[in-house]
Amino acid sequence: MTAMNKKQIHHIKGNLSSRKKQYNYPGQLVIDGDIEPGCQVSAETIDVQNVFQADVRVRSGIRVHGHIEDTDIFSSQGAEVKSVINSSIRAGDTIRVHEKIFQSDIFTNAACLALDAVIESSNIMACQCIDAHTIISSEQIPCTLTFGLICPDDQDHKLRTDYLKMEAQKKQLQDKLANAEQTIKDTLQLKNKIRSIKPSIKEKIINLKKNKDYQALRELAPFFKQLNERVETAFHNYQAAIADKDEAINQIESFDQEQLDITKKNYLLRKKDRVDRSEQLQTTMTPYIQVKSLITQYTRIQGLHSFKRLLEDMKNVRIEEVNIEGLADAMGRYEIQVRLLLK
């Protein structure tokens, strides 16, 4: 934590109340209690007991003596927490967790140190290393450990969000056009089907009238009513589908494909730059993963570096050895699946 003079220290003896919602402190924030649900807090540093359902941004670091739950934390430097539950932490420096990381996302450009902690069903991304006591995964919610990659920053997220938003808009228009065309096709098929059975129906009615079979004519009445209703509904659906098709075509023609291409290119260039910088860093450091006790089945380990480092004295587990070089994808990453847990 960065040292602050007394004038820059803001001390709250109880909880940080959610009544005000937004708090912005220029210096160090010390809270004897908790940050209550619904708060948005920013400060130079924060020292707090627990954080619940909050959005926290710190410029120099945060220390949480207890738990964070359903919370997003961004720290330009480091973070130290007892337990992380259903939360997200993004930090520029080392993240230390003492007890548990459960169903959470951890991103750091340094190390994720969970030396005596359990990481369960979480996504951990650390540029330098991931050091944990135990890794637990399930088939429903696997655990993914990524090391050797610089983590996405705000600009990465913005470019990705913009790109995916435009892609979704384009797909929505294409789906609208496809649905309209399918409705038109189905309606025309129904029309042709009705047209094909009309002669036989007409002939049957003539014969019934000729034979004065009025009972049979009355029994046909509900069928005729249902048929007419289907024709009327199909006609309305057809008109609506024609209008939807014309609207979708106009929207697709006016869609800014050039802007989508630019957005996609910027996103991919940013992503490639992040990977290139990650590779350059690895000339001065060797990213690694260490697990002291146990890794369970369904854990995925991936990274850019051509070496993995797992402690030889792991208990109750066998990693199926693979040719890492041969499994590298287009981005140069590889994956190692933990396939077998020995009991």
TIMI-948481 format. One record per residue (C-alpha): residue number from 1; residue in three letters; x, y, z. Coordinates in steps of 0.2 Angstrom, whole numbers. Example, Ala and Ser with C-alpha at 12.3 -4.5 7.8 and 13.67 -1.06 7.14 Angstrom:
1 ALA 62 -22 39
2 SER 68 -5 36
This chain:
1 MET 0 0 0
2 THR 6 17 -4
3 ALA 10 28 11
4 MET -2 43 15
5 ASN -1 57 26
6 LYS -15 59 40
7 LYS -25 72 30
8 GLN -27 60 16
9 ILE -34 46 27
10 HIS -53 44 27
11 HIS -58 33 42
12 ILE -75 25 43
13 LYS -79 17 60
14 GLY -94 7 54
15 ASN -100 1 37
16 LEU -99 11 21
17 SER -118 14 19
18 SER -127 10 2
19 ARG -138 25 5
20 LYS -127 37 -4
21 LYS -122 24 -18
22 GLN -107 33 -25
23 TYR -91 37 -15
24 ASN -75 45 -22
25 TYR -60 48 -10
26 PRO -44 56 -15
27 GLY -33 47 -3
28 GLN -33 31 8
29 LEU -50 24 14
30 VAL -50 14 30
31 ILE -67 5 34
32 ASP -69 -4 50
33 GLY -84 -13 44
34 ASP -90 -18 26
35 ILE -94 -10 10
36 GLU -113 -13 9
37 PRO -122 -19 -7
38 GLY -125 -6 -21
39 CYS -110 5 -17
40 GLN -98 12 -31
41 VAL -82 16 -22
42 SER -66 24 -29
43 ALA -50 29 -19
44 GLU -31 28 -19
45 THR -31 13 -7
46 ILE -44 4 2
47 ASP -43 -6 18
48 VAL -60 -15 23
49 GLN -67 -30 31
50 ASN -79 -37 18
51 VAL -87 -31 2
52 PHE -104 -36 -5
53 GLN -112 -33 -22
54 ALA -101 -17 -25
55 ASP -91 -9 -38
56 VAL -74 -4 -32
57 ARG -59 5 -41
58 VAL -43 9 -32
59 ARG -27 17 -39
60 SER -14 9 -28
61 GLY -21 -6 -20
62 ILE -35 -14 -9
63 ARG -34 -26 6
64 VAL -50 -35 11
65 HIS -48 -44 28
66 GLY -63 -55 25
67 HIS -73 -59 9
68 ILE -79 -51 -7
69 GLU -95 -58 -14
70 ASP -104 -53 -30
71 THR -92 -39 -32
72 ASP -81 -31 -46
73 ILE -64 -24 -41
74 PHE -52 -15 -52
75 SER -35 -11 -45
76 SER -21 -2 -55
77 GLN -9 -10 -43
78 GLY -12 -25 -32
79 ALA -25 -33 -21
80 GLU -25 -44 -5
81 VAL -41 -54 -1
82 LYS -46 -68 11
83 SER -59 -76 0
84 VAL -67 -71 -17
85 ILE -84 -78 -21
86 ASN -94 -75 -37
87 SER -83 -60 -41
88 SER -71 -52 -53
89 ILE -54 -44 -48
90 ARG -43 -36 -61
91 ALA -26 -29 -56
92 GLY -10 -23 -63
93 ASP 0 -31 -49
94 THR 0 -46 -39
95 ILE -17 -53 -32
96 ARG -15 -63 -15
97 VAL -29 -74 -9
98 HIS -28 -83 7
99 GLU -42 -95 8
100 LYS -53 -97 -7
101 ILE -57 -92 -25
102 PHE -75 -99 -29
103 GLN -83 -96 -46
104 SER -74 -80 -50
105 ASP -63 -72 -63
106 ILE -46 -66 -58
107 PHE -35 -56 -70
108 THR -18 -49 -66
109 ASN -2 -43 -75
110 ALA 8 -50 -62
111 ALA 5 -66 -51
112 CYS -10 -74 -43
113 LEU -4 -81 -27
114 ALA -16 -93 -18
115 LEU -2 -102 -8
116 ASP -14 -109 5
117 ALA -30 -107 -4
118 VAL -42 -117 -15
119 ILE -46 -111 -32
120 GLU -63 -119 -37
121 SER -72 -118 -54
122 SER -64 -101 -58
123 ASN -55 -92 -72
124 ILE -38 -87 -67
125 MET -27 -77 -79
126 ALA -10 -71 -74
127 CYS 5 -65 -84
128 GLN 19 -71 -73
129 CYS 12 -86 -63
130 ILE -2 -94 -54
131 ASP 3 -102 -37
132 ALA -10 -112 -28
133 HIS -13 -125 -15
134 THR -28 -134 -23
135 ILE -37 -133 -39
136 ILE -55 -140 -40
137 SER -66 -141 -55
138 SER -82 -149 -60
139 GLU -89 -155 -77
140 GLN -102 -142 -76
141 ILE -91 -127 -71
142 PRO -73 -131 -76
143 CYS -58 -122 -70
144 THR -47 -113 -83
145 LEU -29 -107 -78
146 THR -21 -96 -91
147 PHE -3 -89 -88
148 GLY 10 -80 -99
149 LEU -2 -68 -106
150 ILE -4 -49 -103
151 CYS -22 -47 -97
152 PRO -35 -37 -106
153 ASP -37 -19 -100
154 ASP -52 -6 -102
155 GLN -48 -3 -120
156 ASP -48 -21 -124
157 HIS -65 -23 -116
158 LYS -71 -8 -125
159 LEU -65 -13 -142
160 ARG -72 -31 -140
161 THR -89 -24 -133
162 ASP -91 -13 -148
163 TYR -86 -26 -161
164 LEU -98 -39 -153
165 LYS -112 -27 -152
166 MET -111 -23 -171
167 GLU -109 -41 -175
168 ALA -125 -45 -165
169 GLN -134 -31 -173
170 LYS -130 -38 -190
171 LYS -135 -55 -186
172 GLN -151 -49 -179
173 LEU -155 -41 -195
174 GLN -150 -57 -205
175 ASP -161 -67 -193
176 LYS -176 -55 -196
177 LEU -174 -57 -215
178 ALA -172 -76 -214
179 ASN -188 -77 -202
180 ALA -198 -66 -214
181 GLU -193 -76 -229
182 GLN -197 -93 -220
183 THR -214 -86 -215
184 ILE -218 -81 -233
185 LYS -212 -98 -239
186 ASP -223 -107 -226
187 THR -238 -96 -231
188 LEU -236 -100 -249
189 GLN -235 -118 -246
190 LEU -251 -117 -236
191 LYS -260 -108 -249
192 ASN -255 -121 -262
193 LYS -261 -135 -251
194 ILE -278 -127 -249
195 ARG -279 -124 -267
196 SER -275 -142 -271
197 ILE -289 -149 -259
198 LYS -302 -136 -265
199 PRO -308 -146 -280
200 SER -311 -162 -270
201 ILE -320 -152 -256
202 LYS -331 -143 -269
203 GLU -336 -160 -277
204 LYS -340 -168 -260
205 ILE -351 -153 -256
206 ILE -360 -155 -272
207 ASN -363 -173 -269
208 LEU -369 -170 -252
209 LYS -382 -157 -258
210 LYS -387 -168 -272
211 ASN -390 -183 -260
212 LYS -398 -170 -247
213 ASP -386 -176 -234
214 TYR -389 -161 -223
215 GLN -382 -169 -207
216 ALA -365 -172 -216
217 LEU -365 -154 -222
218 ARG -368 -148 -204
219 GLU -353 -159 -198
220 LEU -342 -151 -211
221 ALA -346 -133 -205
222 PRO -333 -133 -191
223 PHE -320 -139 -203
224 PHE -324 -125 -215
225 LYS -323 -112 -201
226 GLN -306 -118 -195
227 LEU -300 -118 -213
228 ASN -306 -100 -216
229 GLU -298 -95 -200
230 ARG -281 -103 -205
231 VAL -282 -94 -222
232 GLU -286 -77 -214
233 THR -272 -79 -201
234 ALA -260 -85 -215
235 PHE -265 -69 -225
236 HIS -261 -58 -211
237 ASN -244 -67 -207
238 TYR -240 -66 -226
239 GLN -243 -47 -226
240 ALA -233 -44 -210
241 ALA -219 -55 -217
242 ILE -218 -45 -233
243 ALA -217 -29 -223
244 ASP -203 -37 -211
245 LYS -193 -43 -226
246 ASP -194 -25 -234
247 GLU -189 -17 -218
248 ALA -175 -30 -215
249 ILE -168 -28 -233
250 ASN -168 -9 -230
251 GLN -159 -10 -213
252 ILE -146 -22 -220
253 GLU -143 -11 -235
254 SER -140 4 -223
255 PHE -130 -6 -211
256 ASP -113 1 -209
257 GLN -102 -14 -214
258 GLU -87 -3 -216
259 GLN -88 3 -198
260 LEU -90 -16 -192
261 ASP -74 -20 -202
262 ILE -65 -6 -194
263 THR -71 -11 -177
264 LYS -66 -29 -180
265 LYS -49 -25 -187
266 ASN -45 -13 -172
267 TYR -51 -27 -160
268 LEU -40 -40 -168
269 LEU -25 -29 -169
270 ARG -27 -24 -151
271 LYS -28 -43 -147
272 LYS -13 -47 -157
273 ASP -3 -33 -149
274 ARG -7 -40 -132
275 VAL -1 -57 -137
276 ASP 15 -50 -146
277 ARG 19 -40 -130
278 SER 16 -56 -120
279 GLU 29 -65 -130
280 GLN 42 -51 -128
281 LEU 40 -52 -110
282 GLN 44 -70 -109
283 THR 62 -67 -115
284 THR 65 -59 -98
285 MET 54 -71 -87
286 THR 47 -89 -87
287 PRO 29 -89 -83
288 TYR 23 -105 -73
289 ILE 10 -113 -63
290 GLN 13 -122 -46
291 VAL 0 -132 -37
292 LYS 6 -139 -20
293 SER -8 -152 -17
294 LEU -21 -157 -29
295 ILE -28 -153 -46
296 THR -44 -162 -50
297 GLN -52 -168 -67
298 TYR -59 -155 -79
299 THR -46 -142 -75
300 ARG -39 -133 -91
301 ILE -21 -126 -91
302 GLN -17 -115 -106
303 GLY -3 -102 -110
304 LEU 9 -95 -123
305 HIS 25 -102 -115
306 SER 32 -118 -122
307 PHE 35 -125 -104
308 LYS 24 -129 -90
309 ARG 30 -131 -72
310 LEU 19 -141 -60
311 LEU 27 -147 -44
312 GLU 33 -165 -44
313 ASP 26 -169 -27
314 MET 7 -166 -31
315 LYS -4 -178 -22
316 ASN -18 -189 -29
317 VAL -16 -183 -47
318 ARG -9 -188 -63
319 ILE -7 -176 -78
320 GLU -8 -184 -95
321 GLU 8 -179 -104
322 VAL 5 -171 -121
323 ASN 16 -164 -134
324 ILE 13 -145 -130
325 GLU 22 -139 -146
326 GLY 10 -149 -157
327 LEU -5 -143 -149
328 ALA -2 -124 -151
329 ASP -16 -115 -159
330 ALA -15 -100 -171
331 MET -12 -88 -157
332 GLY 3 -99 -151
333 ARG -7 -105 -136
334 TYR -7 -123 -130
335 GLU -19 -132 -118
336 ILE -16 -147 -106
337 GLN -32 -156 -100
338 VAL -31 -164 -83
339 ARG -39 -180 -87
340 LEU -37 -192 -73
341 LEU -39 -190 -54
342 LEU -32 -205 -44
343 LYS -40 -209 -28
